[in-house]
């Protein structure tokens, strides 16, 4: 125990500088007040060191912000105890999946290589020690090249299944869902590498994000008139909010209205989610964009409530606060850039 405490004390000290880069709630609100990209860019530099987009537009803002974000995650991983590094790296898989999607769609649509490269972030692959895979995938010329490149990677089987369905139907639905499900099943697998105490603290994060994944998948399926039966293989029966029987009942919904009714009733039994059930009774299309953020905030509050004087909990909380809050800051900045770009 003494070694673990010393390791986490080291983490807390090492991450103090990164903690100073977190925006306050007032800073986050201030993002919405900027009326030009130059001023927004100057403000952003305070919280994202070396923020320097080549041009003040959405693409360059995003590229600079995400590259800084991945540098921050690298610093966190290096500073963290080895016992949690494997799990922290698993959080990068969804960004690797983003790269895979951009590369494969680019190959299918015969997009110029330079354009594909503009959408790729190499740091996640480097940290996952799969950068050669991404580099080779980008260079593939056709489906045969894709199938050759994915051999002996964690994505071999799931990409094959998704692309075979795409070749038969022209639908990317299955390809997308094969990859998205892998992101969560990989996290579930990697959490087993954590010591018991850390596992107990982090499990709610994974399970609330799985809840969002399942709800969003069912919602999109019903909204687009797709039979719910077709997405059952992609449902993950692990949850923070719902029992297996409740997940099955949500999957049995025959309409969007029935799904929302079931969901609102389930959420009423969870006191902390009362406000969500009210929103779901009067559906707002934006709720499905906001839902992930709501769950994320609940997780951060859960950590905040647990912090007293325990250095392990405090350090672990700080790691997740930095990772999750910096991502939320990027999304807030992006939203304002989009708004200013269309004025």
N, C-alpha and C positions, 0 to 999 in steps of 0.2 A: 504493500500500500504506500509506503514511503516513497518508493521509486515513482509510482504513478502520480503522486501529489507533486513531486519535484518536476516531473515531465510537464504537467499541466501548469505549474507556476511559470515554467520557461515559456510555454505557449502564450500565456496571458501577457507576459512582458513583451514578447516578440510581436504580438498583434496589437499592442497599444497604439502604434502609429496608424495602423489600418483603421482602428476604431475611430480615430480622429477624423477620418475621411467620410464617416457616415453623416448623412443629412439629418437635421432635426425635422420634426413635423412642419415647423414654420418654413424651413428651407424647401421642403417638398411642395408646400403650397405656393411658394414664391415662383417656382418653375412656371406655373400657369399665368403669371403676370407679365412675362416678357413678350414684347410685341415685335422683336426682330431677332434674327439668328445670331448676329454678332454679340449682342448683349447676353443672350442665352449661353453662347459659347464661352464667354468670359466667366460667367457664373459657374458653368460646369467645370472649368479648370480647377476650381477650389476643391472639388471633391473627387476628381479623376486626374491624378498626376499625369503629366505628359499628354493631356488631351490636345490633339493638334490635327483636326480634319484637314485634308488637302483643300477641300472646298466646303463652304457652309451650305450643305444640302443634306437631305435625309440619309442617303447612302453613305456619305463620308462621316457624318455624325455617328451613325450606327457602327460602322467599321472601327472607328477610333475607340468608341466606348467599349465595345465587346472585347477588343484586343487588350485594353487596360484591365477589364474585368478578369480575363483569363490569366493575366499576369498576377493579379491579386490572389486568385485561387491557387496559383502555383506557390506563391509565398506562404499561403495558409497550409498547404499540403506539406511543404518542406519544414515548416515550424511545428507541425503536429506530431504527436507520438505515433510510432509505427503502427500501433494497435488500431488506429482509426484511419490511417492513410488509404488503405484499400477501399474502405467505404467512401471516403471523400472523393476518390478518383471515379467511383461509380456515378457520382453526380454529374460528371462530364459526358457520360454516354449519350445523353439527349442532344448535346451539341455535336457529337460525332455523328449521330443519326441525322441531324440537320445537314451536315456535310454530305452524307451518303445520299440523301434525297436530292440535294441540289446537283450533285455530280450525275446521278442516274437520270434525273429528268433532263439535264443538259445533254447527256449522250443520246437519249431517246429523241429529243427535239432537235438534235444536231446543232446545238448552241455553240458559238465560237468558244474556244478554250479560254481566252482572256475574260469573257463574260462569266464563265463558270467560276474561274479563279476569284473574281470579284465577290462571289457569294460564299467562299470557303474560308473557314478559320482553322489554321493549322495547329494552334497551340493545344487544343483538346487531344488531338491525335498524338502529339508529342508526349503529353503527360500520361496518356494511356499506353504509350509505346506501340502505337499502331499508325504512326505518321507515314510509313512506307506504303501501307495499305491504301490510305486516302490518296497519296500521290499517284499510285498506280491506277486506282479506280478512275481518277480524273482523266487519265490518258487513254482509257478504254474507248474503242471506236464504235462498238456495237454490243448487242446482247451477249454474243459469244465472249467478247472481251470482258464484260461484266461478270459472267459466270466463272470465267477463269480467275479473275482477280479476287473474288470473294471466297475461293477455296481456302480451307484451313484458317478461317476467321470465325469469330462467334456469330457472324451474320450469314454464313453460308446457307443453311437450311431455310431460314426465315425469308431471306431475300429471294431465293429460288421460288418458294411457294408464292410470295407476293407478285413476283414478275410473271410467273406462269399464269396466274389469274389475270394479270394485266394483259398479257398477250392473247388470252382467250376472249376477254370481255371488253378490253379497252378502258376498264375502270381501275383507278389507282387506289380505291377504297381499301382493298385487301393488303396491298403493298404497304400503305401508310400504317394500317392497324397492326400488321405483323411487327413492324419496327417499333411502334409506340408501346405495344405490349412488352416487347423485349426490354425496353428502358426500365419498366417497373419490375419485371421478374428478375432482372439483373440486380437491381437494388435489394430486392428481397433476399436474393442469394448472398450478396455481399454483406448484408447486415449481420449475418451469422459469424463473420470474422471479428465482430466487435466484442469486447469484454461485456459481461452481463449488465453492468450498470449503464454503460454507454448505450448498449442495445435498447434497454428499457426507456432511456430518454429520447432516443432518436426514432424509435418505431412509430410514435404518433405522427411524425412528419411524413413518413412513407405512406402510412395508412390513410391519412387525410388526402394526400395527393392521388392515391389510388381511388378514393371515393370520387374525387373530381373527375378523374379519367373515366371511370365507369359511368357516372352521371352524364358527362358530356357525350360519351359514345352512344348511349341510349337516346339522349335528346336529339343528336344529329341524325341518327338512324330514323327515328319517327318523323322528324321535321322534313326529311328528304323522301319520305314514303318508302323506305327500305324495310323489308320484313325483319323484325327483331331477331328471328331465328338465325339469320345470317351472321349476326355479330356475337352470338353466344360464345363461340370459341375464343373471342378476344376479351371477354369479361374476366376480371380477376377477382376470385372469391377470397379476398382479404380486405378487411375494412376497419375503419375507426368508428364509423357511425352505424353501420348496418349489419344485421345478422345474415347468414346465408339464405334463409327463407325470405327475408326482405329483399335481398338482391334479386332472387328468383321472381318475386312478385313484381318488382320494377321491370324486369325483363319480359314479363307476361303482358305488359301494357299493350293495348291494341290501338291507342291513339296518344297524341301528345297531351291531350286534356286528362286522360286517365293516368298517364305517367306523372304529371304534375300533381294530380290529386293524391296519388299514393305517396309521392315524395313529401308533400306538405304534411300529410298525416304522420309520417315517420318522424319528420323533423320536429313536430310539436312535442314529441316525447323526449327530445333532447333540449333541455332548458337553454343551453348556451346558443342554440341555433334557432330560437324562436323568431328572430328577426328575418331569417332566411325563409321560413315557412310563410311569413306574411308576404314577402316579395314573390314567392312562387305561386301564391294564390292569385296574384295579379301579375302574370308573366310579363317581364320586360326583356326583349331580346338581348339587352346588354348584360343581363344577369349571368349569362354563361361565360362572358368575358371576365366578369367580376368575381365569379364563384371561386376560382383558384386563389385569388388574392385574399378572399375572406378566410378560406381554410388556412392559408399561409399566416395570416395575422393571428388566427386562433393558436397556431403552433408557436409563434413567437411570444404570445401572451403566456402560453403554458410554460415556456422556458423562463420568462421574466418572473413569474410567480414562484418558480422553484429556486431562484437565486437568493441566497442569504449570505452565507460566508463560506460556502463550500467551493474551494478553488477548482475542483474538477467540473462541477456543474457550471460554474461561472465561465470557465475557459471554453467548455463545449458550447455553451450558449453564445459566447462571443463569436466563435467560429461560424455558427449558423446565422447569427445576426448579420455578420459581414457578408456572407455568401448570398443570403436571401434578400437582405435590404438593398445591397448594391444592384442586384438584378431588378428589383422593383424601381429603383431610381432610374435605371436605364429606360425602363418602360415608360416612366413618367416624362422623362426628357424626350423620348421618341414621340410620344403623343403630342407634346407641345410643338415639336419640329414639324410634324404632319399638319397640325393646325395652322402654323405660320406659313407653311408651304402652299396651302390652298387659298390663302387670303388674297 
